[in-house]
Amino acid sequence: MTATPSSDSDKFGRALRKAGNLFGFDLSSLFEDDGGESTGGFEGFVPGFRVQSLLKGRSPSTLTYKAEKTPARTGTFELTPEKTDTSTKAKADRLLSSFIENGTPGAIGAMAVGRAKEYGYTPEQIKSMAKKENLKFGEQAAKSLGLNTNLFSYTSGAGVTPGALGMTAVTAAREAGLADEAIRSFAQQQNLKFGDLAAKSLNVGAGQTYQAPAQQSRTIGSFADTPAQGGTLGAIGLTGINRAASALGITPREAAKRALAEGTRLGDAARALLG
């Protein structure tokens, strides 16, 4: 059988004309619209035309009378369904969250990801659907999908403290798809601590909160510019506040609060941090 793809209108037309000549009518008119234009095929099917030659008469092995063999032809026009690759067929008829049977709200674990893969979703589909459904991945699920689990790689900008993660890094890790439980676990594995704001956001205890070596007992005021550097005695400006925040792994706003609690006056720019 010679099959003619429905996308090849020329071959399709020739097959119809050939079949029509045998049957005595124009088959191609079956595939024209109201204006007489060819539709190019039958959507979802592949047309085909085959010719089979037969010889009529007795078999040569028969000893009795044998009629002369006469050739006969039969023509068959067929429409067969197009083959589809079901192994890569995209599915979008089930929410990713429907694969979660238990666990932390808003997070999807490795077992749920496995069920989604068995259903037919690809890793890229799973990650895309998770963003749309605002789902984050647990530790093992993140690893199975190839997410970036190096937490320190999410830090950026000035004032980065080795061994510490601030709120900016935690936010970036969340946006990359990591659930809070995964961030806490990876931080422990990578020997990383969290700054005050990040620690509060992740609800971690003092054991995972960053304390700068040899800086723990320093007052905020000790980070202020000296009079020789242009500072005012007993006061601290925005530069000193940022310096203290970076060294202690806290936010500038928290540093400003501590400065006031210590009795250190704030410059106008530093005071603006308190709103």
Secondary structure as the mmCIF struct_conf table of DSSP 4:
data_model
#
loop_
_struct_conf.conf_type_id
_struct_conf.id
_struct_conf.beg_label_comp_id
_struct_conf.beg_label_asym_id
_struct_conf.beg_label_seq_id
_struct_conf.end_label_comp_id
_struct_conf.end_label_asym_id
_struct_conf.end_label_seq_id
STRN STRN1 THR A 2 ALA A 3
TURN_TY1_P TURN_TY1_P1 SER A 6 SER A 7
HELX_RH_AL_P HELX_RH_AL_P1 SER A 9 PHE A 23
TURN_TY1_P TURN_TY1_P2 GLY A 24 GLY A 24
BEND BEND1 PHE A 25 PHE A 25
HELX_RH_3T_P HELX_RH_3T_P1 LEU A 27 PHE A 31
STRN STRN2 GLU A 32 GLU A 32
TURN_TY1_P TURN_TY1_P3 ASP A 34 GLY A 35
BEND BEND2 GLY A 36 GLY A 36
STRN STRN3 SER A 38 SER A 38
BEND BEND3 GLY A 41 GLY A 41
TURN_TY1_P TURN_TY1_P4 GLU A 43 GLY A 44
STRN STRN4 PHE A 45 LYS A 56
BEND BEND4 GLY A 57 GLY A 57
TURN_TY1_P TURN_TY1_P5 PRO A 60 SER A 61
BEND BEND5 THR A 64 THR A 64
HELX_LH_PP_P HELX_LH_PP_P1 ALA A 67 LYS A 69
STRN STRN5 THR A 70 PRO A 81
HELX_LH_PP_P HELX_LH_PP_P2 GLU A 82 LYS A 83
TURN_TY1_P TURN_TY1_P6 THR A 86 SER A 87
BEND BEND6 THR A 88 THR A 88
BEND BEND7 ASP A 93 ARG A 94
HELX_RH_3T_P HELX_RH_3T_P2 LEU A 96 PHE A 99
BEND BEND8 ASN A 102 THR A 104
TURN_TY1_P TURN_TY1_P7 PRO A 105 GLY A 106
STRN STRN6 ALA A 107 ILE A 108
HELX_RH_AL_P HELX_RH_AL_P2 ALA A 110 TYR A 119
TURN_TY1_P TURN_TY1_P8 GLY A 120 GLY A 120
HELX_RH_AL_P HELX_RH_AL_P3 PRO A 123 LYS A 132
TURN_TY1_P TURN_TY1_P9 GLU A 133 ASN A 134
STRN STRN7 LYS A 136 PHE A 137
HELX_RH_AL_P HELX_RH_AL_P4 GLU A 139 SER A 144
TURN_TY1_P TURN_TY1_P10 LEU A 145 GLY A 146
HELX_RH_3T_P HELX_RH_3T_P3 LEU A 151 TYR A 154
BEND BEND9 GLY A 157 GLY A 157
TURN_TY1_P TURN_TY1_P11 ALA A 158 GLY A 159
HELX_LH_PP_P HELX_LH_PP_P3 VAL A 160 THR A 161
TURN_TY1_P TURN_TY1_P12 PRO A 162 GLY A 163
STRN STRN8 ALA A 164 LEU A 165
HELX_RH_AL_P HELX_RH_AL_P5 MET A 167 GLU A 175
TURN_TY1_P TURN_TY1_P13 ALA A 176 GLY A 177
STRN STRN9 LEU A 178 LEU A 178
HELX_RH_AL_P HELX_RH_AL_P6 ASP A 180 GLN A 189
TURN_TY1_P TURN_TY1_P14 GLN A 190 ASN A 191
STRN STRN10 LYS A 193 PHE A 194
HELX_RH_AL_P HELX_RH_AL_P7 ASP A 196 LEU A 202
TURN_TY1_P TURN_TY1_P15 ASN A 203 ASN A 203
HELX_RH_3T_P HELX_RH_3T_P4 ALA A 206 GLN A 208
STRN STRN11 THR A 209 THR A 209
TURN_TY1_P TURN_TY1_P16 PRO A 213 SER A 217
HELX_RH_3T_P HELX_RH_3T_P5 ILE A 220 PHE A 223
BEND BEND10 ALA A 224 ALA A 224
HELX_LH_PP_P HELX_LH_PP_P4 ASP A 225 THR A 226
HELX_RH_3T_P HELX_RH_3T_P6 PRO A 227 GLN A 229
TURN_TY1_P TURN_TY1_P17 GLY A 230 GLY A 230
TURN_TY1_P TURN_TY1_P18 LEU A 233 GLY A 234
STRN STRN12 ALA A 235 ILE A 236
HELX_RH_AL_P HELX_RH_AL_P8 LEU A 238 LEU A 248
TURN_TY1_P TURN_TY1_P19 GLY A 249 GLY A 249
HELX_RH_AL_P HELX_RH_AL_P9 PRO A 252 GLU A 262
TURN_TY1_P TURN_TY1_P20 GLY A 263 GLY A 263
STRN STRN13 ARG A 265 LEU A 266
HELX_RH_AL_P HELX_RH_AL_P10 ASP A 268 ARG A 271
HELX_RH_3T_P HELX_RH_3T_P7 ALA A 272 LEU A 274
#
